Structure formats: structure tokens, C-alpha cells
Amino acid sequence: MKKIFGLFVMAVLLAACGNNGGRNPKTEGGSNEAITVKYAKGFSVRDTADMRLVNVGKKDRFALVRNADAVVPEGYVKVLVPIKSTICMTSLQLSNFTILDAHDVVKGITGTKNLFNEDIKARVKDGRIVKIGMEGEFDNELVIAANPDVIFISPSKRGGYETIKETGITLVPHLGYKELDPLGQAEWIKFIGMFIGKEKEANEIFSGIESRYNDLKAKAAKATPRPTITSGEMHYGNWHAVGGKNYLAQIFRDAGADYVINDDETSGEDLEFEKMYALSANADYWRILNSYHGDFSYEALKAEEPRNEMFKAFKEKKVIYCNMKQTPYYEIAPVQPDLLLKDFIAILHPELVEKDYTPTFYHLLK
């Protein structure tokens, strides 16, 4: 009898050792499923036995734990996950929560201008989400009232974060806006997924986006001829040109077009009209994204800048247009670049998409 009992105890001990002393790194460490970063450059992930270490940019380090007593490595900020509440500073950040069906976690936003999502607007109206003010003018009392576990910030914006630091709430940079690859920007779904305990959902959603995007890209790569395309328009005396490394320039290429400043090494710069005209005068297509009040037209484009009628794309009625007043562009496009890519392919190479395709963002201007 003693021998049998001894064997039983040994079996229990072996089982415990085999299970890391009763700890499961896939649950206790804040990880429901492994996260692999394939395209994004702004964050990296490393799992240990009892926590997940997340590096953001060059200097921010976070240790995601499920045990509040966990001791984290020096230089890392401890974050107990999954978080239950947060504040979003941008539409790009909010898009991550929307696609992960996680609006319940969002307790504060900066504003509702140009916001289309009906669920978010309803939550603001009934007080479940508070508006904390715009960047540079945050209301700390409202920030505290939102009671966020962490706040996701965009460091390149107008700031005001030094004031928020006074609240003692952990600030987590979200650098999706810096990504130069469309899939890299979308992959920040996984970043948010780790904080809210939806790694599995984030992996599955991103896998679908990646598959659809790459399938479309492969089709467009074989399309001929490849038209040329330019982008942007004059504002306040300058033309903000998308650089050759910008994620949008990559979408142009992936859609089977050659961008007019394809060899530019920057993500964007402001150019004088004459410089942009020299580059774009004979471009086959012209992409424009703006917030025009009313129905935008070729007449409106000419009224804004009479010289616009000199462009080939204007003369041949090949302006590709999206109005942010009428389309939830920044609420969807960052996390669904496959839809963005398909819009461009439908215009540049219509034979590659179904005949009854309805665009999500962009269409040829009438």
C-alpha cells in the first residue's frame, strides 16, 4: 500500500514539474497564443516562462504579466493583462479595437470629429466613453475619470503627454502610423491583442488580411501595362507628396502601378507646385484624399487651384478620389489594407476584380 501511495505522489510531482511547477506561460504570462511579428517594425515580442516582453520603438519596454506580484526585468514597465480599460488617441488606434470587437475596453477618446462608427458614438453619448480633449489640451480630470489601465499614445502628435504623466497612468506608444508596409501597419492588431487578451483573435484576423492582400498583390504583379500614378494636392502653398517609402506608395506598387516618385527614399515631403507638376504632369492617374464639404468634382478641383487642369489625369478624368467626410477611411483602412488595395486594383486593372465590385474607399471622380 505504501509503495502504491509513493508511486502516486511521484506521479503528481512529475506532472507538476512537467507543467512548469503548475505555471502555464501561455496563460499566466499574459499570452493566450504565441505572437509572431512578420511585417511591423515598430514592436517586437519575446515570451519567457512567466511573462511577455514587448519592446516598442527604440526605448519603451513593457512586461505583460497576469500575476501582479511578478518581478519584471530592469528597464521594463509592468502591465497587468488583460487590461480592462484604456484611452485611444487616434482613429488608427481605435480601428484596432473595432476590428477586435473590443469597444468595451475603450473608456476615453480624444474626439468624435469625422467619426462614423455608430457604436462608439453611442458610447460617447451615454457616457461609457468620455472625450478627454484634443492633443496638447487634455483634461486630466476627464482622463482620471475614464480610469484607464493604460493610455495608448502617438508620440509624433501635438503632445500634451507630459501633463498626462502626472496622473501616474502608464503611457504605451502605438507606432502603427510609422509603418511603411501596409501589412506592417495592420499587424498592430496583434499589439493591441496582447494587451486585451485577444491574441488568438488578432492572429486569425491578421492571417485573413495577409492572405487576401498577398493574393491580390500577386494578381496585380502580372498585370500589364503598369500605369503611372501621382498623389496629393496643394494645401497652404505646398503639395504634401507621399514619399517612395510611404505605405501608400507601396499600395500603389502592389496594385500594379508605378508611383511618380517611386525612387524617393522618404515617407513624405512638402513640394512646390512646379516641382510636383514636373513629376506628375503626365501621370495616368491622380489619387486624392480630402475632407471636402459637399460633392467633390473636377470643377471643385480646378477652383481650388486653377493649374490643376494642366495635369493629364485631370484632362482624361482619371482622378482617384476618397472623401473622408463621407467614408470612414481612418477607421477601417489601417486594419484592412486588403480593401484599400482592391479599390486601386479595381480602377487600375478592372479585369482583375469581379464586375459588380463596390469600392470601399476610392472611386474614379465623375
Secondary structure by P-SEA (a helix, b strand, c coil): caaaaaaaaaaaaaaaaaacccccccccccccbbbbbcccccbbbbbcccbbbbbccccbbbbbbccccccccccbbbbcccccccccccaaaaaaaaaacccccccccccccccccaaaaaaaaaccbbbccccccccaaaaaaacccbbbbbcccccccccccccccbbbbbcccccccccccccaaaaaaaaacaaaaaaaaaaaaaaaaaaaaaaaaacccbbbbbbbbbccccccccccccaaaaaaaaacccccccccccccccccaaaaaaacccccbbbbbccccccccaaaaaaacccccccccccccbbbbbbcccccccccccccaaaaaaaaaaaacccccccccccccccccc
